[in-house]
Amino acid sequence: MGVKKIKGTAIVLLAFVLVMVTACSSNKLEVESTESSAPSEAATTQLDGQQAGDEQFDPLGKFDPPIEVTTVRAANILKFDEGETYEKNGWMDFYESEFGIKVKLLWASDQFDQKMNTTMVSGKLPDIMPLGGNQYKRLAEMDQLEDLTEALEKYGSEDLKRVYEGGGKIGLDSVTKDGKILALPWLGGYTGSAPLLWIRTDWMEKLNLSEPQSMDDVLKIAEAFVNQDPDGNDQKDTYGLVVNKDLYTDLFGIDGFFNSYHAYPKIWVKNEAGEIVYGSIQPQMKTALAKLQELYKNGTLDKEFVVKDADKVGQMVNAGKLGITYSVDWLPLYLQSGKNQDPNMEWKPYPLLSIDETPAKPKAGYPINAYYSVRKGFEHPEALVKMMNASLVLWSKKYPDRNLSPILESNNGVEKWVYRLVHNQIPTQNLDAFKNVNAAIDNNDESLLNPNSGEPDVYRNMKAYLDGDIKGWGYYMDFGPEGSQSILTEYDKNNAFNITEFIGVPTPKMVEQGDTLAKLELSVFTKIIMGEASIDSFDEFVANWKKLGGDEITREVQAAK
């Protein structure tokens, strides 16, 4: 029942080196979105208070003598540099030379789930392993995982501990059983999953339309974009609102529209009684679906959405045929090619606007991209902690000749960061970058940037745009003073995100019925939007959802909290 990510954007987004969330499918452990997981400042000093007698616990220290660690991984690398393989590459060499960790890769498979399940049945677990939620849950229940509590406390870098502070503690709590931390979750950032309202402002100016102040204004603008020829070609070939066939995606999804009606599909929310309930079956959804059905009927919503995935919609947007979308903060990076073709194309992000007097809150998931665990009995669980510490450091600055940089153009077109076996990132790193980069630009002072992160790259691209280079537009519209990060910063400051109430491994009934219920939801909602089913079929959907396992899942979620 997780949110589906966009696969086809990979080639485009590989070019952008940002301090952004690295997304992967937690159930398949395949990297599906390729924004760089730019690290924060290196934790290069020993941690205060982490002593046992005279021993110091160095988060980035080297094992002496070296140790051997077995592991497995998903075969998810799109392209290798010449002479490199899963077994032999810059990061595998780096683990050995820098940390004294000689990695023995037992296997890499593009059918990770199946292969890992077979490995679990065999009882011959690797020392360190990435796991999906179901796999983690099974191994934890079988008492097959090592307690990482002491290793994290002693060897976790300041940056890694920061990952698991604040909101990130939710992720760590989800893997704590009987006081034992049984995995280190790879967390995504909640701010990066929040939808924003994006509108083509050059079209608004051409049609002499004012900026929207309410959801009603948004709908009027959308209608004008359909009927008033904003591209000036004397043809009715533009759309006011678009959605792709999967409905719930980072780009060109429909979450933000629902949120404007106080509806929250695909996440768990609290109802008026304070009970945790599934957002997709709440009455606010019916109201929003009715409006979408109306927009589809009158042509404001693209009538061919059911055959268009996110990439096909993106091609339409870059071709200049769309005026409004609900998408996440990095939309302008995806639209850079369209901007290059038509420099007059301008998009602007807005906070979500409400259908009534109650402010709209953007939904925010808290994705756990993978669970990294250690087999019970492995002598050096701190090896996992050190490898995760390393994922938060930009090593290319210290070792420029090792080709460890996430920057694509410096690596012969290869996304080197994917070579890493263990990943993580600070959930709020984009908000930190927004503050630092704009301060550096305002003061013309690069010393205000975090030099060990992707901030200098964002800074250079934003400066280039301000100096007239259109190729920096995408960065500027994301991290600039009126870009999407400015809106997300305000949401975060005011605690205005509606973050899912359930974060953690799937419940047993989710595992059994989750896919079936998700397919039912997508099918019914699509038919309602297209007018192939009446709006009252929503009530039938809710009844069927509950009957087919939804009620049991709800009880499990409520019990878990």
Order of alpha helices (4+ residues) and beta strands (2+ residues): alpha-beta-beta-beta-beta-beta-alpha-beta-alpha-beta-alpha-alpha-alpha-alpha-beta-beta-beta-beta-alpha-alpha-alpha-beta-beta-alpha-alpha-beta-alpha-alpha-beta-beta-beta-alpha-alpha-alpha-alpha-alpha-beta-alpha-alpha-alpha
